[in-house]
């Protein structure tokens, strides 16, 4: 048994290992030591970190969430719930709270036991989980059917108990806030 989430896919043959790769419902994925990814997150280079964020966001919103929608037909709250279970079961940490405002197209997500930021504690000077920010922005861009951005406001790497992410439309962020300036490209 892996965990209850993946056990269901193993039982239904939705999780497979073929040609040297893992597939979850025909979507390739890999098992990767967190050290490989945490190395990307401690660059202290805001331009590079924004590139990581926007690249992950684009990939998640354009391909991954759409694949799950095709396979399972989930939308809205059901898609959020499924993706929450998927990421928790995949080892990204525990979702402590999701404050979801579907109508206002906003969300606050708190993550405990984030394995990437735990490794970066004391090694970075700014909020550092640009990969998870990109994942959340990509998910909620699809769920809200509108482009949204994500800013990490609390980070375990900086001594916090958990990581907190704010998701909303870009123009709703306060660009006088240094965290927003560091994490997002300014609107043109």
C-alpha positions as CSV (number, residue, x, y, z in Angstrom):
1,X,0.0,0.0,0.0
2,X,1.3,3.4,-0.9
3,X,-1.5,5.6,0.5
4,X,-5.2,5.5,0.2
5,X,-5.2,8.0,-2.7
6,X,-2.8,6.1,-4.9
7,X,-4.1,2.7,-3.8
8,X,-7.3,3.5,-5.6
9,X,-5.4,4.1,-8.8
10,X,-3.3,1.0,-8.3
11,X,-6.4,-1.1,-7.8
12,X,-8.1,0.3,-11.0
13,X,-4.8,0.1,-13.0
14,X,-4.8,3.9,-13.3
15,X,-1.3,4.1,-11.8
16,X,1.2,2.3,-14.0
17,X,5.0,1.9,-14.4
18,X,5.9,1.3,-18.0
19,X,8.9,1.9,-20.2
20,X,10.8,3.1,-17.1
21,X,8.3,5.8,-16.3
22,X,5.4,6.2,-13.8
23,X,2.0,7.2,-15.2
24,X,-1.1,8.4,-13.4
25,X,-4.0,8.1,-15.8
26,X,-1.6,8.5,-18.8
27,X,0.1,11.5,-17.2
28,X,3.8,10.9,-16.7
29,X,5.3,11.7,-13.3
30,X,8.3,10.9,-11.3
31,X,9.4,10.3,-7.7
32,X,12.2,12.8,-7.0
33,X,14.3,13.7,-3.9
34,X,13.3,17.1,-2.6
35,X,17.0,18.1,-2.7
36,X,16.8,18.2,-6.5
37,X,14.0,20.8,-6.4
38,X,15.1,22.7,-3.4
39,X,18.3,23.6,-5.2
40,X,16.2,25.6,-7.7
41,X,14.6,27.5,-4.9
42,X,17.6,29.0,-3.1
43,X,19.1,31.0,-5.9
44,X,18.5,34.4,-4.4
45,X,17.7,35.6,-7.9
46,X,14.2,37.1,-8.2
47,X,14.2,37.0,-12.0
48,X,15.1,33.3,-12.1
49,X,12.5,32.6,-9.4
50,X,9.8,34.4,-11.3
51,X,10.7,32.4,-14.4
52,X,10.3,29.2,-12.4
53,X,7.0,30.3,-11.1
54,X,5.5,31.4,-14.4
55,X,6.8,28.3,-16.2
56,X,5.2,26.0,-13.6
57,X,2.0,28.0,-13.6
58,X,1.8,27.8,-17.4
59,X,2.4,24.0,-17.5
60,X,-0.1,23.2,-14.7
61,X,-2.9,25.4,-16.1
62,X,-2.4,24.5,-19.8
63,X,-1.7,20.7,-19.4
64,X,-2.0,19.1,-16.0
65,X,-5.3,20.4,-14.7
66,X,-6.9,20.0,-18.2
67,X,-5.8,16.3,-18.3
68,X,-7.4,15.7,-14.9
69,X,-10.6,17.5,-16.1
70,X,-10.7,15.3,-19.2
71,X,-10.1,12.1,-17.2
72,X,-12.4,12.7,-14.3
73,X,-14.8,15.6,-15.4
74,X,-14.0,17.6,-12.3
75,X,-14.7,21.3,-12.2
76,X,-14.9,24.0,-9.5
77,X,-14.9,22.8,-5.9
78,X,-14.6,19.1,-6.9
79,X,-11.5,19.9,-8.9
80,X,-10.0,21.8,-5.9
81,X,-10.8,18.9,-3.6
82,X,-9.3,16.3,-6.0
83,X,-6.1,18.3,-6.6
84,X,-5.8,18.9,-2.8
85,X,-5.9,15.1,-2.3
86,X,-3.5,14.5,-5.2
87,X,-0.8,16.9,-3.9
88,X,-1.1,15.8,-0.3
89,X,-0.8,12.2,-1.3
90,X,2.2,13.1,-3.5
91,X,4.2,14.4,-0.6
92,X,3.9,18.2,-1.1
93,X,2.8,18.7,2.5
94,X,-0.5,18.8,4.3
95,X,-3.1,21.3,3.2
96,X,-4.1,22.9,6.5
97,X,-6.7,25.3,5.2
98,X,-8.2,26.4,1.9
99,X,-10.3,29.5,2.2
100,X,-12.0,29.5,-1.2
101,X,-14.0,32.3,-2.6
102,X,-15.2,31.0,-6.0
103,X,-17.3,34.1,-6.8
104,X,-14.5,36.6,-5.9
105,X,-12.0,34.3,-7.6
106,X,-9.7,34.3,-4.5
107,X,-8.2,31.7,-2.3
108,X,-5.9,31.4,0.7
109,X,-4.0,28.1,1.0
110,X,-2.0,27.1,4.1
111,X,0.5,24.2,3.8
112,X,2.1,22.4,6.7
113,X,5.1,20.1,6.4
114,X,6.2,21.5,3.1
115,X,9.3,19.4,2.3
116,X,11.0,21.9,0.1
117,X,10.8,24.9,2.4
118,X,11.7,22.8,5.4
119,X,15.1,22.0,3.7
120,X,15.6,25.7,3.0
121,X,15.1,26.9,6.5
122,X,17.9,29.4,7.3
123,X,19.3,29.2,3.8
124,X,17.1,31.8,2.0
125,X,16.2,35.4,2.7
126,X,12.8,35.6,1.0
127,X,9.7,33.3,0.7
128,X,11.0,30.5,-1.5
129,X,8.5,27.9,-2.7
130,X,8.1,29.2,-6.3
131,X,7.2,25.8,-7.6
132,X,4.2,25.4,-5.2
133,X,3.2,29.0,-6.0
134,X,3.2,28.1,-9.7
135,X,1.2,25.0,-9.1
136,X,-1.4,26.8,-7.1
137,X,-1.7,29.7,-9.6
138,X,-2.1,27.2,-12.4
139,X,-4.7,25.2,-10.6
140,X,-6.8,28.2,-9.6
141,X,-6.4,29.9,-13.0
142,X,-8.3,26.8,-14.4
143,X,-10.7,26.5,-11.5
144,X,-11.7,30.2,-11.6
145,X,-11.6,30.3,-15.4
146,X,-9.6,33.5,-15.1
147,X,-5.9,34.3,-14.8
148,X,-4.8,34.6,-11.2
149,X,-1.5,35.0,-9.5
150,X,-0.1,33.6,-6.2
151,X,2.1,35.2,-3.6
152,X,3.6,33.3,-0.7
153,X,3.0,35.5,2.4
154,X,4.4,33.1,5.1
155,X,7.2,30.6,4.6
156,X,8.6,27.8,6.7
157,X,12.1,28.6,5.2
158,X,11.9,32.0,6.9
159,X,10.9,30.5,10.3
160,X,7.2,30.3,9.9
161,X,5.1,27.4,11.2
162,X,3.5,26.9,7.8
163,X,3.5,28.3,4.3
164,X,0.6,30.6,3.3
165,X,-0.3,31.4,-0.3
166,X,-2.7,34.1,-1.5
167,X,-4.3,33.6,-4.9
168,X,-6.2,36.3,-6.6
169,X,-6.1,38.5,-9.8
170,X,-2.9,40.4,-10.3
171,X,-4.4,43.8,-10.1
172,X,-5.7,43.0,-6.7
173,X,-2.2,42.6,-5.2
174,X,-0.5,45.6,-3.6
175,X,2.7,46.2,-5.5
176,X,4.0,48.5,-2.8
177,X,4.4,45.2,-0.8
178,X,8.0,44.0,-1.2
179,X,6.9,40.3,-1.2
180,X,4.6,41.0,-4.2
181,X,7.4,42.9,-6.0
182,X,9.8,40.0,-5.5
183,X,7.4,37.3,-6.5
184,X,5.4,38.8,-9.4
185,X,6.1,40.7,-12.6
186,X,4.5,44.1,-12.5
187,X,1.5,44.7,-14.8
188,X,2.3,46.5,-18.0
